[in-house]
Amino acid sequence: MEKAGRPSLSRFWTPRYWPLWLGMGLLRLSCLLPYRWQLATGQWLGRIACRLAGKRRAIARTNIGLCFPKLSAAEQDALTRAHFESLGASIMEMALGRWGSMKKLLALCHVEGAEHVWKHADQGVGVILLSAHFTTLEICGPALHKVLPPFDAVYRRNKNAMVTELLRSGRERSARKTIEKNDIKSMVRSLRDGVPVWYAPDQAYNRKQSALLPFFNIPSMTNTATSTLARLGNAVAVPFFPRRLPQGGYRLTILPALENFPGDDPAADTLQYLKVLEQYIRECPEQYYWVHRKFKFRPEPLPDLYANLDASK
């Protein structure tokens, strides 16, 4: 469903985008399947991708090896395969989040801790819904929409313009509006107006307001802008993390606002967030987004941890 004033996706009806249109049609049809069949289909696609996507598999295997060094090589390989199954499932979850019936979505998702958002929203205080890139990301919106005040969602532009619009318009099924990740002014404006803003600052970052911080004890270039955003927006930071449950369905956990946040040191603020994030990744490690080069942009003399990906294929 297109938001009022938003250009229609029909502008992408050119041969260049026909494969995407075909994929989108198949995904929409998948919503007619029972939930477990749909998820199983996605996991099967993920297993195929694990075999074919050698470079992405190598990146994920490298990240997992760095973050979970106590696992044996066989266990790290198994976790990598499980991650690709989770990625495949996320494609089906994206379809559900965009086209699935609201009744079905709400039955699948259980939200814990909504009171931690309302506590501040009722006082007119802005809330940063501080999350991270888990594979279950796209199915969260409808459940949050049901139990939280109207919120805005941050998105990142894709190289493919149609993919950008698909992701953005899918999130706008639940969000009041979407904000491009570099549009800090719009985020601050929303927060000052008392509108919660969903924000995930966990991926590698080497621009202004970044710092070299430990992620699973590995130095990683990390976005430290969250505390600045909180300060400018007069907002608190409330972590929330989704999890796909083994028995089916999802649990979305909203935690109390981070204490003494923002403080005087953005790096220390970010470390507080990373500590909480690591705890939740350990609960469902296959569901974190390991195919991203989390440890890129590191300054010399730190080694390039992705220099020998061929060895991990």
Backbone hydrogen bonds, N-H to C=O, Kabsch-Sander energy under -0.5 kcal/mol:
donor,donor_aa,acceptor,acceptor_aa,energy
6,R,3,K,-2.2
11,R,8,S,-1.5
12,F,9,L,-2.3
13,W,10,S,-2.0
14,T,12,F,-2.5
17,Y,14,T,-1.9
18,W,14,T,-0.6
18,W,15,P,-1.0
21,W,17,Y,-2.1
22,L,18,W,-2.5
23,G,19,P,-2.4
24,M,20,L,-2.8
25,G,21,W,-2.3
26,L,22,L,-2.2
27,L,23,G,-2.3
28,R,24,M,-2.2
29,L,25,G,-2.1
30,S,26,L,-1.8
31,C,27,L,-0.7
31,C,28,R,-1.0
32,L,29,L,-2.1
33,L,30,S,-1.7
38,Q,34,P,-2.5
39,L,35,Y,-2.6
40,A,36,R,-2.4
41,T,37,W,-2.4
42,G,38,Q,-2.0
43,Q,39,L,-2.4
44,W,40,A,-2.2
45,L,41,T,-2.2
46,G,42,G,-2.2
47,R,43,Q,-2.0
48,I,44,W,-1.8
49,A,45,L,-2.5
50,C,46,G,-2.2
51,R,47,R,-1.3
52,L,48,I,-2.0
53,A,49,A,-3.3
54,G,52,L,-1.7
57,R,53,A,-2.6
58,A,54,G,-2.1
59,I,55,K,-2.2
60,A,56,R,-2.5
61,R,57,R,-2.7
62,T,58,A,-2.3
63,N,59,I,-2.6
64,I,60,A,-2.7
65,G,61,R,-2.1
66,L,62,T,-2.1
67,C,63,N,-2.4
68,F,64,I,-2.2
71,L,68,F,-1.5
76,Q,72,S,-2.5
77,D,73,A,-2.3
78,A,74,A,-2.2
79,L,75,E,-2.2
80,T,76,Q,-2.0
81,R,77,D,-2.2
82,A,78,A,-2.4
83,H,79,L,-2.2
84,F,80,T,-1.8
85,E,81,R,-1.9
86,S,82,A,-2.0
87,L,83,H,-2.3
88,G,84,F,-2.5
89,A,85,E,-2.3
90,S,86,S,-1.8
91,I,87,L,-1.0
91,I,88,G,-0.7
92,M,88,G,-1.1
93,E,89,A,-2.1
94,M,90,S,-2.2
95,A,91,I,-1.7
96,L,92,M,-2.4
97,G,93,E,-2.9
98,R,94,M,-1.6
99,W,95,A,-3.3
100,G,95,A,-0.7
100,G,96,L,-1.8
105,L,101,S,-2.4
106,L,102,M,-2.7
107,A,103,K,-1.6
108,L,104,K,-1.3
109,C,105,L,-1.5
110,H,250,Y,-2.2
112,E,252,L,-3.2
116,H,113,G,-2.0
117,V,114,A,-1.6
118,W,114,A,-2.0
119,K,115,E,-2.1
120,H,117,V,-0.9
121,A,117,V,-2.7
122,D,118,W,-2.6
123,Q,120,H,-1.1
124,G,121,A,-2.0
125,V,120,H,-2.3
126,G,234,N,-0.8
128,I,236,V,-3.2
129,L,127,V,-0.8
129,L,197,V,-2.4
130,L,128,I,-1.5
130,L,238,V,-1.7
131,S,129,L,-0.8
131,S,199,Y,-2.7
134,F,132,A,-1.6
135,T,287,Q,-3.3
137,L,134,F,-1.6
139,I,136,T,-1.2
140,C,137,L,-1.3
143,A,140,C,-0.5
144,L,140,C,-2.1
145,H,141,G,-3.0
146,K,142,P,-1.5
147,V,143,A,-1.3
148,L,144,L,-2.3
152,D,196,P,-2.7
153,A,177,K,-2.2
154,V,198,W,-1.4
155,Y,179,I,-2.2
161,A,159,K,-0.6
164,T,160,N,-2.1
165,E,161,A,-2.0
166,L,162,M,-2.5
167,L,163,V,-2.6
168,R,164,T,-2.6
169,S,165,E,-2.8
170,G,166,L,-1.8
171,R,167,L,-2.0
172,E,168,R,-1.7
173,R,170,G,-1.2
174,S,171,R,-1.5
175,A,171,R,-2.7
176,R,151,F,-3.7
177,K,151,F,-0.5
179,I,153,A,-2.4
181,K,155,Y,-2.1
183,D,180,E,-2.4
184,I,182,N,-1.7
187,M,183,D,-1.6
188,V,184,I,-2.8
189,R,185,K,-2.4
190,S,186,S,-2.3
191,L,187,M,-2.5
192,R,188,V,-2.6
193,D,189,R,-1.4
194,G,191,L,-1.7
195,V,190,S,-2.8
197,V,127,V,-2.4
198,W,152,D,-3.4
199,Y,129,L,-2.5
205,Y,221,M,-1.1
211,A,222,T,-2.0
213,L,211,A,-0.9
213,L,220,S,-2.8
215,F,218,I,-2.4
218,I,215,F,-1.3
220,S,213,L,-2.5
221,M,296,K,-0.6
222,T,211,A,-2.9
223,N,201,P,-0.7
223,N,203,Q,-0.5
224,T,209,Q,-2.6
227,S,224,T,-0.7
228,T,224,T,-0.5
229,L,225,A,-2.8
230,A,226,T,-2.6
231,R,227,S,-2.2
232,L,228,T,-2.9
233,G,229,L,-2.2
234,N,231,R,-0.9
235,A,230,A,-2.7
236,V,126,G,-2.2
238,V,128,I,-2.7
238,V,236,V,-0.6
240,F,130,L,-2.0
241,F,253,T,-2.2
243,R,251,R,-1.4
245,L,243,R,-0.5
245,L,249,G,-2.6
248,G,245,L,-1.8
250,Y,108,L,-2.8
251,R,243,R,-2.4
252,L,110,H,-2.9
253,T,241,F,-2.7
253,T,251,R,-0.6
254,I,112,E,-3.3
254,I,252,L,-0.6
255,L,239,P,-2.9
255,L,253,T,-0.5
258,L,237,A,-2.7
261,F,258,L,-0.8
269,D,265,D,-2.3
270,T,266,P,-2.4
271,L,267,A,-2.2
272,Q,268,A,-1.6
273,Y,269,D,-1.5
274,L,270,T,-2.7
275,K,271,L,-2.1
276,V,272,Q,-1.4
277,L,273,Y,-2.6
278,E,274,L,-2.8
279,Q,275,K,-1.5
280,Y,276,V,-1.6
281,I,277,L,-2.4
282,R,278,E,-2.1
283,E,279,Q,-0.7
284,C,280,Y,-1.0
284,C,281,I,-0.6
287,Q,284,C,-2.1
288,Y,285,P,-1.1
289,Y,133,H,-1.8
290,W,288,Y,-1.7
292,H,289,Y,-0.8
294,K,292,H,-2.2
296,K,293,R,-1.4
302,L,299,P,-1.6
305,L,303,P,-0.9
307,A,304,D,-1.4
309,L,306,Y,-0.8
311,A,308,N,-1.1
312,S,309,L,-1.7
313,K,309,L,-0.6
313,K,310,D,-0.8
